[in-house]
């Protein structure tokens, strides 16, 4: 990569870092963004900064312990964090329904005492609206929000992956 690029060209496509624009790191591992956002939110609160941390992850990560740990800590400390789950119904090649009985990911916020909002992830205005509300809530001291952006995967999990096998031709 270029030395003028993100991570000075050393991060690759999965390990980006650009603190000068607020990007505190990404990872190819499932779910660390949840805990990174929680930690960033904790630091923002301690330092009395107006920032809001956002962690993006897929539906597969919502079945990971980090999901529950992050939501719990963010709720307990009322952190300025927004958790955004891109629910495309598949974790790699496993359907959401084959990995959990709790397919309503937004509803998983309730036991932690924080708002969980499901939104059509293909509707940019709807996503913007719920994100704006979550940012306002976080900045006013209202704590974290879980946003479930419901969408659909139209391509394989990774380029070059097989197109068939886990979904029917009709789907």
C-alpha positions as CSV (number, residue, x, y, z in Angstrom):
1,X,0.0,0.0,0.0
2,X,0.9,3.7,-0.1
3,X,2.6,5.4,2.8
4,X,0.1,8.1,2.4
5,X,-2.8,5.7,2.8
6,X,-4.6,4.4,5.8
7,X,-2.2,2.6,8.2
8,X,0.7,4.0,6.1
9,X,0.1,1.2,3.7
10,X,0.8,-1.6,6.2
11,X,-2.7,-2.6,7.4
12,X,-4.0,-4.5,4.5
13,X,-7.7,-4.7,3.7
14,X,-8.7,-6.0,7.2
15,X,-6.5,-4.1,9.6
16,X,-7.0,-0.4,9.1
17,X,-6.0,2.3,11.6
18,X,-6.3,6.1,11.2
19,X,-6.8,7.8,14.6
20,X,-6.5,11.2,13.0
21,X,-10.0,10.7,11.5
22,X,-11.3,8.6,14.4
23,X,-10.8,5.1,13.0
24,X,-9.4,3.3,16.0
25,X,-8.8,0.0,14.2
26,X,-10.5,-2.8,12.4
27,X,-9.9,-6.5,12.5
28,X,-10.6,-9.6,10.4
29,X,-11.6,-11.5,13.6
30,X,-15.3,-11.8,14.4
31,X,-16.6,-9.3,17.1
32,X,-13.6,-7.3,18.3
33,X,-15.2,-4.1,17.0
34,X,-17.8,-4.4,19.7
35,X,-15.3,-4.3,22.5
36,X,-13.1,-1.7,20.7
37,X,-16.2,0.6,20.6
38,X,-17.0,-0.1,24.2
39,X,-13.4,0.8,25.2
40,X,-13.4,3.9,23.1
41,X,-16.7,4.9,24.6
42,X,-15.3,4.4,28.1
43,X,-12.3,6.6,27.3
44,X,-14.6,9.3,25.8
45,X,-16.7,9.3,29.0
46,X,-13.6,9.5,31.3
47,X,-12.0,12.3,29.3
48,X,-15.4,14.1,29.0
49,X,-15.2,14.2,25.2
50,X,-18.3,14.7,23.1
51,X,-17.3,11.8,20.8
52,X,-19.5,8.7,20.2
53,X,-17.9,5.4,19.4
54,X,-19.5,3.1,16.8
55,X,-18.8,-0.6,16.4
56,X,-19.9,-2.3,13.2
57,X,-20.3,-6.1,13.0
58,X,-22.3,-8.8,11.3
59,X,-25.1,-11.0,12.6
60,X,-22.6,-13.9,13.2
61,X,-20.9,-11.7,15.8
62,X,-24.1,-11.3,17.8
63,X,-23.7,-14.9,18.9
64,X,-20.2,-14.2,20.2
65,X,-19.5,-13.6,23.9
66,X,-18.0,-10.2,23.0
67,X,-21.4,-9.0,21.9
68,X,-23.0,-9.6,25.3
69,X,-19.9,-8.4,27.2
70,X,-19.8,-5.2,25.2
71,X,-23.5,-4.4,25.5
72,X,-23.4,-5.2,29.2
73,X,-20.4,-2.9,30.0
74,X,-21.7,-0.1,27.8
75,X,-25.1,-0.3,29.5
76,X,-23.6,-0.5,33.1
77,X,-21.4,2.6,32.5
78,X,-23.9,4.4,30.2
79,X,-21.3,4.8,27.6
80,X,-21.6,6.9,24.4
81,X,-21.6,3.9,22.1
82,X,-23.6,2.8,19.1
83,X,-23.5,-0.9,18.1
84,X,-24.5,-1.5,14.5
85,X,-25.3,-5.0,13.4
86,X,-25.4,-5.6,9.7
87,X,-27.8,-8.5,9.6
88,X,-27.6,-10.1,6.2
89,X,-29.0,-13.4,7.5
90,X,-25.7,-15.3,7.0
91,X,-22.5,-15.7,9.0
92,X,-20.1,-16.9,6.3
93,X,-22.3,-19.8,5.1
94,X,-24.4,-20.4,8.2
95,X,-27.9,-19.0,8.2
96,X,-28.9,-17.0,11.3
97,X,-31.8,-19.4,11.9
98,X,-29.4,-22.4,12.1
99,X,-27.2,-20.7,14.8
100,X,-29.8,-19.2,17.2
101,X,-33.4,-19.2,18.2
102,X,-33.1,-15.5,18.9
103,X,-33.2,-14.1,15.4
104,X,-34.4,-10.7,16.4
105,X,-31.0,-9.1,17.2
106,X,-32.4,-5.7,18.1
107,X,-34.5,-7.4,20.9
108,X,-31.3,-8.6,22.5
109,X,-30.7,-5.1,23.8
110,X,-33.6,-5.1,26.2
111,X,-32.1,-7.4,28.9
112,X,-29.2,-4.9,29.1
113,X,-31.5,-1.9,29.5
114,X,-30.6,-0.2,26.3
115,X,-32.6,0.6,23.2
116,X,-32.5,-1.9,20.3
117,X,-33.8,-0.6,17.0
118,X,-34.4,-2.7,13.9
119,X,-34.2,-0.7,10.6
120,X,-34.3,-1.6,6.9
121,X,-30.6,-1.5,6.2
122,X,-31.3,-0.8,2.5
123,X,-33.1,2.4,3.3
124,X,-30.4,5.1,3.7
125,X,-32.8,7.7,5.1
126,X,-34.2,5.2,7.7
127,X,-30.7,4.3,8.8
128,X,-29.6,7.9,8.9
129,X,-32.7,8.7,11.1
130,X,-32.1,6.0,13.7
131,X,-28.3,6.7,13.7
132,X,-29.0,10.4,14.3
133,X,-31.3,9.6,17.2
134,X,-28.7,7.2,18.7
135,X,-26.0,9.8,18.4
136,X,-28.2,12.4,20.1
137,X,-29.0,9.9,22.9
138,X,-25.3,9.0,23.4
139,X,-24.2,12.7,23.5
140,X,-26.9,13.7,25.9
141,X,-25.8,11.0,28.4
142,X,-28.5,8.5,27.5
143,X,-26.0,5.7,26.9
144,X,-25.6,3.1,24.2
145,X,-27.9,1.9,21.4
146,X,-28.0,-1.3,19.4
147,X,-29.0,-0.8,15.7
148,X,-29.9,-3.9,13.7
149,X,-29.7,-2.9,10.0
150,X,-31.6,-5.7,8.3
151,X,-30.3,-6.3,4.8
152,X,-29.7,-9.2,2.4
153,X,-26.4,-10.6,1.1
154,X,-26.5,-10.6,-2.7
155,X,-23.0,-12.0,-3.1
156,X,-20.9,-14.6,-1.5
157,X,-19.2,-13.9,1.9
158,X,-15.8,-13.4,0.1
159,X,-14.8,-12.9,-3.5
160,X,-14.1,-16.2,-5.1
161,X,-16.3,-18.1,-2.7
162,X,-18.7,-20.6,-4.1
163,X,-22.1,-19.2,-5.1
164,X,-24.1,-22.3,-4.4
165,X,-24.4,-24.8,-1.6
166,X,-25.8,-23.0,1.3
167,X,-28.7,-21.2,-0.4
168,X,-31.2,-22.5,-2.9
169,X,-31.2,-21.3,-6.5
170,X,-34.7,-19.7,-5.8
171,X,-33.3,-17.7,-2.9
